[in-house]
Amino acid sequence: MKKFTLKTQNFWTVTLACVAVAAGLGINQAPEAIAQTPDQGQSSEVQELLQTKQCPGCNLSGANLQNADLEEANLQNANLQNANLQNADLDKANLQGANLQGANLIRADLEEANLQGANLQQASLQRADLEDANLTEADITGTNLQQVDFEDTIMPDGTIRNN
């Protein structure tokens, strides 16, 4: 009987160890993961944003919103400093007055987004879609704008830019 108990305990020890390793590697997560599952230790403001798409004035500094569906989200005056918004859908989002300093917006969809007066200093917008976006009075100092789609984009100085 003792041998059976020992084997059973070893089986469960090994099983639990494998589960712990798999969880640590994110094996049990969906590929679109991160921002799509609000119950994974995210702040209440991130959860609110993902559920309602309403978070004006929220502090989302450093938030991981990679691949998030934020189409038509209201993020007016929100603090998104150093946030990860890579591949996020921000189509028609209101980001007026938002702080996006140092944010990762690589390949983000910002088509028709309102970025009036937004702080985009040192942000990364490589390959982002800014078609029909409004950047009036936005601060783009030091912003990486490589391969950005500027079709009919209103630039910070009020001019309309086309690639």
C-alpha positions in Angstrom: 0.0 0.0 0.0 2.9 2.3 0.7 4.3 1.9 -2.9 0.9 2.8 -4.3 0.6 6.0 -2.2 4.2 7.0 -3.1 3.5 6.6 -6.8 0.2 8.5 -6.6 1.9 11.3 -4.8 4.7 11.4 -7.4 2.1 11.4 -10.2 0.3 14.4 -8.7 3.6 16.2 -8.0 4.7 15.8 -11.6 1.2 16.7 -12.9 1.1 19.8 -10.8 4.6 20.8 -11.8 3.6 20.4 -15.5 0.5 22.5 -15.0 2.6 25.2 -13.3 5.1 25.3 -16.1 2.4 25.4 -18.7 0.7 28.3 -17.0 4.0 30.1 -16.7 4.6 29.8 -20.4 1.1 31.0 -21.3 0.3 27.7 -23.0 -3.3 27.8 -21.8 -3.9 31.3 -23.2 -5.7 32.1 -26.5 -3.4 33.6 -29.2 -5.1 37.0 -29.2 -4.8 36.9 -25.4 -3.6 39.7 -23.3 -6.1 42.5 -23.6 -9.0 40.3 -24.6 -9.3 38.6 -21.2 -10.1 41.2 -18.5 -9.8 38.7 -15.6 -6.1 38.1 -15.8 -4.9 40.4 -13.0 -5.5 43.7 -14.9 -6.4 46.9 -13.2 -10.0 47.8 -12.8 -9.6 50.6 -15.3 -8.3 48.2 -18.0 -11.2 45.9 -17.3 -13.6 48.8 -17.5 -12.1 49.9 -20.8 -12.2 46.5 -22.4 -15.8 45.8 -21.2 -17.4 49.3 -22.0 -14.9 51.1 -24.3 -15.4 54.1 -22.0 -12.5 55.3 -19.9 -12.1 59.1 -20.2 -9.4 60.4 -17.9 -8.4 56.9 -16.8 -4.8 56.1 -15.7 -3.7 53.4 -18.0 -0.1 54.1 -17.8 2.0 51.1 -18.8 -1.1 49.0 -19.6 -0.8 46.1 -21.9 -3.6 46.6 -24.5 -1.9 44.7 -27.3 -4.5 43.5 -29.9 -7.3 45.1 -28.0 -10.6 45.9 -29.7 -11.0 49.6 -28.8 -13.0 50.7 -31.8 -14.9 53.9 -31.0 -13.5 53.9 -27.5 -13.6 57.1 -25.4 -10.1 57.7 -24.0 -10.3 61.5 -23.9 -7.6 62.8 -21.6 -6.6 59.3 -20.6 -3.0 58.6 -19.4 -1.6 55.9 -21.7 2.0 56.8 -21.1 4.2 53.8 -22.1 1.1 51.7 -22.8 1.4 48.8 -25.2 -1.2 49.3 -27.9 0.5 47.3 -30.6 -2.0 46.0 -33.2 -4.8 47.6 -31.2 -8.0 48.6 -33.1 -8.5 52.2 -32.2 -10.6 53.0 -35.3 -12.7 56.1 -34.6 -11.4 56.3 -31.0 -11.5 59.5 -29.1 -8.0 60.1 -27.8 -8.3 63.9 -27.6 -5.9 65.3 -25.0 -4.6 61.8 -24.2 -1.1 61.2 -23.0 0.5 58.6 -25.3 4.1 59.6 -24.5 6.4 56.6 -25.2 3.4 54.4 -26.1 3.8 51.4 -28.5 1.3 52.0 -31.3 3.1 49.8 -33.9 0.6 48.6 -36.5 -2.3 50.2 -34.5 -5.4 51.0 -36.5 -6.1 54.7 -35.7 -8.3 55.3 -38.8 -10.6 58.3 -38.2 -9.3 58.6 -34.6 -9.4 62.0 -32.8 -5.9 62.7 -31.5 -6.4 66.5 -31.2 -4.0 67.9 -28.6 -2.7 64.4 -27.7 0.9 63.9 -26.4 2.6 61.5 -28.7 6.2 62.4 -27.8 8.6 59.4 -28.3 5.7 57.1 -29.2 6.2 54.4 -31.8 3.7 54.5 -34.6 5.5 52.4 -37.2 3.1 51.0 -39.8 0.1 52.5 -38.0 -3.0 53.4 -40.0 -3.8 57.1 -39.5 -6.1 57.5 -42.4 -8.5 60.3 -41.8 -7.2 60.8 -38.3 -7.1 64.2 -36.7 -3.7 65.2 -35.2 -4.5 68.9 -34.8 -2.1 70.4 -32.2 -0.8 67.0 -31.2 2.8 66.8 -30.0 4.7 64.4 -32.2 8.2 65.3 -31.1 10.5 62.4 -31.4 7.7 60.1 -32.6 8.6 57.2 -34.9 6.4 57.7 -38.0 8.1 55.2 -40.3 5.7 53.7 -42.9 2.6 55.3 -41.4 -0.5 55.6 -43.6 -1.3 59.3 -43.6 -4.1 59.3 -46.2 -6.2 62.4 -45.6 -4.7 62.9 -42.1 -4.9 66.3 -40.5 -1.4 67.0 -39.2 -0.6 69.0 -36.0 -0.2 72.2 -38.0 -3.6 71.8 -39.6 -2.4 70.7 -43.0 -3.8 67.6 -44.7 -1.3 65.0 -45.6 -1.5 62.2 -48.1 1.3 59.6 -48.4 
